[in-house]
């Protein structure tokens, strides 16, 4: 799926983040220093301002490790809101903001739900395979131990094998 959008396709007046939700996970102070980012090497600040003048970048520096993270923020009538955080300012930030501006929240939410369902199905399949391996190995060993079959030096695939009905 191509993520190139025309400026006239932008959703007008929509929130970029969850509508009506102010995140509480952006905590200032403590071991973090905060700073405002007004310019950068790749001109991400200027490109964000061209896309949406309500967007700005806030930096967080960890005083212990000297690592830096950047918060893409949105000014709203309710106050400043966190859109997303990144470790590096590059073209991916602009592409993500374009995606958020042009794709309605409902479509993004459905895509996230589909991805979550896929991951849950993969997890269930892996758990079943692990359970099969754990229990199947013990059962096979007991059958061999009791003399129901002799050990073979050939290995058979265990994952993805479906019984024929």
Order of alpha helices (4+ residues) and beta strands (2+ residues): beta-alpha-beta-beta-beta-alpha-alpha
